[in-house]
Amino acid sequence: MAGDPHGDKTHEEPQAQEDLGQQQTAQDQPQVSGTDWEKAVAVRDEKTAALEAQVAEAARNAEAAEQLRNQIAELKA
């Protein structure tokens, strides 16, 4: 701003302090043990498999709906 004795430096310092705070927070977090990591990966894999099954089911439903639409169209023709 005009007449600001600090110029743009006042805007840079809070960002630097924020970055430092984020680094310290990351360092303060506990490390995940191998067993916990494996459990987390297993849970993720189960969720992924469930979602993939839902996608496959939706695809089958879409195909069935398309077949029914075609049958309806044939009957109307």
DSSP file (Angstrom, degrees, kcal/mol; ACC not computed):
  #  RESIDUE AA STRUCTURE BP1 BP2  ACC     N-H-->O    O-->H-N    N-H-->O    O-->H-N    TCO  KAPPA ALPHA  PHI   PSI    X-CA   Y-CA   Z-CA
    1    1 A M    >         0   0    0      0, 0.0     3,-1.6     0, 0.0     2,-0.2   0.000 360.0 360.0 360.0 155.8    0.0    0.0    0.0
    2    2 A A  T 3   +     0   0    0      1,-0.3     0, 0.0     3,-0.0     0, 0.0  -0.470 360.0  15.7 -68.4 135.2    1.1    3.5   -0.5
    3    3 A G  T 3  S+     0   0    0      1,-0.3    -1,-0.3    -2,-0.2     3,-0.0   0.517  85.7 142.7  80.5   4.6    2.8    5.0    2.5
    4    4 A D    X   -     0   0    0     -3,-1.6     3,-0.8     1,-0.2    -1,-0.3  -0.697  40.9-156.3 -79.9 116.8    3.4    1.5    4.1
    5    5 A P  T 3  S+     0   0    0      0, 0.0    -1,-0.2     0, 0.0    -2,-0.0   0.723  91.2  50.8 -68.0 -18.4    6.8    1.6    5.8
    6    6 A H  T >  S-     0   0    0      1,-0.2     3,-1.2     2,-0.0     4,-0.2   0.633  88.2-167.0 -93.7 -14.6    7.1   -2.1    5.6
    7    7 A G  T X   -     0   0    0     -3,-0.8     3,-0.7     1,-0.2    -1,-0.2  -0.307  61.2 -28.1  62.7-145.7    6.3   -2.5    1.9
    8    8 A D  T >> S+     0   0    0      1,-0.2     3,-1.3     2,-0.1     4,-0.9   0.566 119.1  87.7 -80.8  -9.4    5.6   -6.0    0.6
    9    9 A K  H <> S+     0   0    0     -3,-1.2     4,-1.8     1,-0.3     3,-0.4   0.814  78.7  63.2 -62.0 -30.7    7.8   -7.7    3.3
   10   10 A T  H <4 S+     0   0    0     -3,-0.7    -1,-0.3    -4,-0.2    -2,-0.1   0.781 102.5  50.9 -66.5 -24.4    4.9   -7.8    5.7
   11   11 A H  H <> S+     0   0    0     -3,-1.3     4,-0.7    -4,-0.2    -1,-0.2   0.754 108.8  50.6 -83.1 -24.4    3.1  -10.1    3.3
   12   12 A E  H  X S+     0   0    0     -4,-0.9     4,-2.0    -3,-0.4    -2,-0.2   0.853 100.5  61.8 -81.0 -36.3    6.0  -12.5    2.9
   13   13 A E  H  X S+     0   0    0     -4,-1.8     4,-2.4     1,-0.2     5,-0.2   0.905 100.3  51.1 -63.3 -45.0    6.7  -13.1    6.6
   14   14 A P  H  > S+     0   0    0      0, 0.0     4,-2.4     0, 0.0    -1,-0.2   0.889 110.1  51.6 -60.8 -35.6    3.4  -14.7    7.6
   15   15 A Q  H  X S+     0   0    0     -4,-0.7     4,-2.6     2,-0.2    -2,-0.2   0.918 109.9  48.8 -65.3 -42.1    3.7  -17.1    4.7
   16   16 A A  H  X S+     0   0    0     -4,-2.0     4,-2.1     1,-0.2    -1,-0.2   0.903 112.5  48.2 -64.0 -40.5    7.2  -18.1    5.8
   17   17 A Q  H  X S+     0   0    0     -4,-2.4     4,-2.3     2,-0.2    -1,-0.2   0.886 111.0  51.2 -66.4 -38.3    5.9  -18.6    9.4
   18   18 A E  H  X S+     0   0    0     -4,-2.4     4,-2.1    -5,-0.2    -2,-0.2   0.919 109.5  49.8 -64.7 -43.4    3.0  -20.6    8.1
   19   19 A D  H  X S+     0   0    0     -4,-2.6     4,-2.0     1,-0.2    -2,-0.2   0.903 110.8  50.0 -61.2 -41.9    5.4  -22.9    6.0
   20   20 A L  H  X S+     0   0    0     -4,-2.1     4,-2.4     1,-0.2    -1,-0.2   0.901 109.2  51.9 -63.4 -41.5    7.5  -23.4    9.1
   21   21 A G  H  X S+     0   0    0     -4,-2.3     4,-2.2     1,-0.2    -1,-0.2   0.875 108.6  50.6 -63.1 -38.2    4.5  -24.3   11.2
   22   22 A Q  H  X S+     0   0    0     -4,-2.1     4,-2.2     2,-0.2    -1,-0.2   0.886 110.0  50.2 -67.7 -38.4    3.4  -26.9    8.6
   23   23 A Q  H  X S+     0   0    0     -4,-2.0     4,-1.9     2,-0.2    -2,-0.2   0.919 111.4  48.1 -65.6 -42.9    6.9  -28.4    8.6
   24   24 A Q  H  X S+     0   0    0     -4,-2.4     4,-1.8     1,-0.2    -2,-0.2   0.896 110.2  52.2 -65.2 -39.4    6.9  -28.6   12.4
   25   25 A T  H  X S+     0   0    0     -4,-2.2     4,-0.9     1,-0.2    -1,-0.2   0.915 108.8  50.3 -62.5 -43.0    3.4  -30.2   12.4
   26   26 A A  H  < S+     0   0    0     -4,-2.2     3,-0.4     1,-0.2    -1,-0.2   0.870 111.4  48.7 -63.0 -36.9    4.5  -32.8    9.9
   27   27 A Q  H  < S+     0   0    0     -4,-1.9    -1,-0.2     1,-0.2    -2,-0.2   0.807 107.1  56.1 -73.2 -29.1    7.6  -33.7   12.1
   28   28 A D  H  < S+     0   0    0     -4,-1.8    -1,-0.2    -5,-0.1    -2,-0.2   0.663  84.5 101.5 -77.3 -16.6    5.4  -33.9   15.2
   29   29 A Q  S  < S-     0   0    0     -4,-0.9     2,-0.0    -3,-0.4    -3,-0.0  -0.455  80.8-111.5 -71.9 139.3    3.1  -36.5   13.7
   30   30 A P        -     0   0    0      0, 0.0     2,-0.2     0, 0.0    -1,-0.1  -0.357  31.9-107.9 -70.0 150.4    3.9  -40.1   14.9
   31   31 A Q        -     0   0    0      1,-0.1     2,-0.4    -2,-0.0     0, 0.0  -0.519  31.4-118.2 -76.0 144.9    5.3  -42.6   12.4
   32   32 A V        -     0   0    0     -2,-0.2    -1,-0.1     1,-0.1     2,-0.0  -0.710  29.0-126.8 -85.6 131.0    2.9  -45.3   11.2
   33   33 A S     >  -     0   0    0     -2,-0.4     4,-2.5     1,-0.1     5,-0.2  -0.294  22.5-108.6 -73.5 163.6    4.1  -48.8   12.1
   34   34 A G  H  > S+     0   0    0      1,-0.2     4,-2.4     2,-0.2     5,-0.2   0.877 119.2  50.4 -59.9 -39.9    4.4  -51.4    9.5
   35   35 A T  H  > S+     0   0    0      2,-0.2     4,-2.2     1,-0.2    -1,-0.2   0.922 111.2  47.6 -66.1 -44.6    1.4  -53.3   10.8
   36   36 A D  H  > S+     0   0    0      1,-0.2     4,-2.4     2,-0.2    -2,-0.2   0.897 111.8  51.3 -62.7 -39.6   -0.8  -50.2   10.9
   37   37 A W  H  X S+     0   0    0     -4,-2.5     4,-2.4     1,-0.2    -2,-0.2   0.919 109.4  49.7 -63.8 -43.6    0.3  -49.4    7.4
   38   38 A E  H  X S+     0   0    0     -4,-2.4     4,-2.4     1,-0.2    -1,-0.2   0.888 111.0  49.9 -63.6 -39.0   -0.6  -52.9    6.1
   39   39 A K  H  X S+     0   0    0     -4,-2.2     4,-2.5     2,-0.2    -1,-0.2   0.915 110.5  49.8 -64.5 -42.6   -4.0  -52.6    7.8
   40   40 A A  H  X S+     0   0    0     -4,-2.4     4,-2.3     1,-0.2    -2,-0.2   0.899 111.8  48.0 -63.5 -40.6   -4.6  -49.3    6.2
   41   41 A V  H  X S+     0   0    0     -4,-2.4     4,-2.6     2,-0.2    -1,-0.2   0.899 111.0  51.2 -66.6 -40.5   -3.7  -50.6    2.8
   42   42 A A  H  X S+     0   0    0     -4,-2.4     4,-2.2     2,-0.2    -2,-0.2   0.910 110.7  48.3 -63.6 -42.2   -5.9  -53.7    3.3
   43   43 A V  H  X S+     0   0    0     -4,-2.5     4,-2.4     2,-0.2    -2,-0.2   0.924 112.0  49.7 -62.6 -44.3   -8.9  -51.4    4.2
   44   44 A R  H  X S+     0   0    0     -4,-2.3     4,-2.5     1,-0.2    -2,-0.2   0.915 110.4  50.1 -60.3 -43.2   -8.2  -49.3    1.1
   45   45 A D  H  X S+     0   0    0     -4,-2.6     4,-2.4     1,-0.2    -1,-0.2   0.879 109.8  51.0 -64.4 -38.0   -8.0  -52.4   -1.1
   46   46 A E  H  X S+     0   0    0     -4,-2.2     4,-2.3     2,-0.2    -1,-0.2   0.918 111.2  47.8 -64.9 -43.1  -11.3  -53.6    0.3
   47   47 A K  H  X S+     0   0    0     -4,-2.4     4,-2.4     2,-0.2    -2,-0.2   0.901 111.6  50.9 -63.5 -40.4  -13.0  -50.3   -0.4
   48   48 A T  H  X S+     0   0    0     -4,-2.5     4,-2.5     2,-0.2    -2,-0.2   0.919 110.3  48.8 -63.1 -43.9  -11.6  -50.3   -3.9
   49   49 A A  H  X S+     0   0    0     -4,-2.4     4,-2.1     1,-0.2    -2,-0.2   0.899 111.1  50.4 -63.6 -40.7  -12.9  -53.8   -4.6
   50   50 A A  H  X S+     0   0    0     -4,-2.3     4,-2.0     2,-0.2    -1,-0.2   0.911 111.8  47.4 -64.3 -42.2  -16.3  -52.8   -3.3
   51   51 A L  H  X S+     0   0    0     -4,-2.4     4,-2.2     2,-0.2    -2,-0.2   0.892 110.2  52.1 -66.2 -39.0  -16.4  -49.8   -5.5
   52   52 A E  H  X S+     0   0    0     -4,-2.5     4,-2.3     1,-0.2    -1,-0.2   0.884 108.4  51.9 -64.3 -37.3  -15.3  -51.7   -8.5
   53   53 A A  H  X S+     0   0    0     -4,-2.1     4,-2.4     2,-0.2    -1,-0.2   0.898 108.8  50.7 -64.5 -40.0  -18.1  -54.2   -7.8
   54   54 A Q  H  X S+     0   0    0     -4,-2.0     4,-2.5     2,-0.2    -2,-0.2   0.897 109.8  50.2 -63.8 -40.0  -20.6  -51.4   -7.7
   55   55 A V  H  X S+     0   0    0     -4,-2.2     4,-2.3     2,-0.2    -2,-0.2   0.917 110.8  49.2 -64.1 -43.1  -19.3  -50.0  -11.0
   56   56 A A  H  X S+     0   0    0     -4,-2.3     4,-2.3     2,-0.2    -2,-0.2   0.908 111.6  49.2 -63.3 -41.8  -19.6  -53.5  -12.6
   57   57 A E  H  X S+     0   0    0     -4,-2.4     4,-2.5     1,-0.2    -2,-0.2   0.911 110.4  50.4 -63.5 -42.8  -23.1  -53.8  -11.3
   58   58 A A  H  X S+     0   0    0     -4,-2.5     4,-2.4     1,-0.2    -1,-0.2   0.886 109.4  51.5 -62.8 -38.9  -24.0  -50.4  -12.6
   59   59 A A  H  X S+     0   0    0     -4,-2.3     4,-2.3     2,-0.2    -2,-0.2   0.912 109.8  49.0 -64.8 -42.2  -22.6  -51.4  -16.0
   60   60 A R  H  X S+     0   0    0     -4,-2.3     4,-2.6     1,-0.2    -2,-0.2   0.915 111.8  49.6 -63.0 -41.6  -24.7  -54.6  -16.1
   61   61 A N  H  X S+     0   0    0     -4,-2.5     4,-2.5     1,-0.2    -2,-0.2   0.889 109.9  50.8 -64.1 -38.9  -27.8  -52.5  -15.1
   62   62 A A  H  X S+     0   0    0     -4,-2.4     4,-2.1     2,-0.2    -1,-0.2   0.899 111.1  48.5 -65.9 -39.8  -27.1  -50.0  -17.9
   63   63 A E  H  X S+     0   0    0     -4,-2.3     4,-2.2     2,-0.2    -2,-0.2   0.917 111.9  48.9 -65.7 -42.8  -26.7  -52.9  -20.4
   64   64 A A  H  X S+     0   0    0     -4,-2.6     4,-2.3     1,-0.2    -2,-0.2   0.908 110.9  50.5 -63.2 -41.7  -30.0  -54.4  -19.3
   65   65 A A  H  X S+     0   0    0     -4,-2.5     4,-2.4     1,-0.2    -1,-0.2   0.897 109.5  50.9 -63.2 -40.4  -31.7  -51.1  -19.5
   66   66 A E  H  X S+     0   0    0     -4,-2.1     4,-2.2     2,-0.2    -1,-0.2   0.900 109.1  50.7 -64.8 -40.8  -30.4  -50.6  -23.0
   67   67 A Q  H  X S+     0   0    0     -4,-2.2     4,-2.2     1,-0.2    -2,-0.2   0.910 110.9  49.3 -63.0 -42.2  -31.7  -54.1  -24.1
   68   68 A L  H  X S+     0   0    0     -4,-2.3     4,-2.5     2,-0.2    -2,-0.2   0.898 109.2  51.9 -64.7 -40.0  -35.1  -53.3  -22.6
   69   69 A R  H  X S+     0   0    0     -4,-2.4     4,-2.5     1,-0.2    -1,-0.2   0.903 109.7  50.1 -61.8 -40.2  -35.2  -49.9  -24.5
   70   70 A N  H  X S+     0   0    0     -4,-2.2     4,-2.2     2,-0.2    -2,-0.2   0.905 110.3  49.6 -64.7 -40.8  -34.4  -51.8  -27.7
   71   71 A Q  H  X S+     0   0    0     -4,-2.2     4,-2.3     2,-0.2    -2,-0.2   0.904 111.1  49.9 -64.0 -41.4  -37.1  -54.3  -27.1
   72   72 A I  H  X S+     0   0    0     -4,-2.5     4,-2.1     1,-0.2    -2,-0.2   0.920 110.3  50.2 -62.2 -44.1  -39.6  -51.5  -26.4
   73   73 A A  H  X S+     0   0    0     -4,-2.5     4,-1.4     1,-0.2    -1,-0.2   0.890 110.1  50.2 -62.5 -39.4  -38.5  -49.7  -29.6
   74   74 A E  H  < S+     0   0    0     -4,-2.2    -1,-0.2     1,-0.2    -2,-0.2   0.897 110.1  50.3 -65.5 -40.0  -39.0  -53.0  -31.6
   75   75 A L  H  < S+     0   0    0     -4,-2.3    -2,-0.2     1,-0.2    -1,-0.2   0.876 111.3  48.3 -66.0 -36.7  -42.5  -53.5  -30.1
   76   76 A K  H  <        0   0    0     -4,-2.1    -1,-0.2     1,-0.2    -2,-0.2   0.776 360.0 360.0 -73.6 -26.1  -43.5  -49.9  -31.0
   77   77 A A     <        0   0    0     -4,-1.4    -1,-0.2    -5,-0.2    -2,-0.2   0.487 360.0 360.0 -74.6 360.0  -42.2  -50.2  -34.6
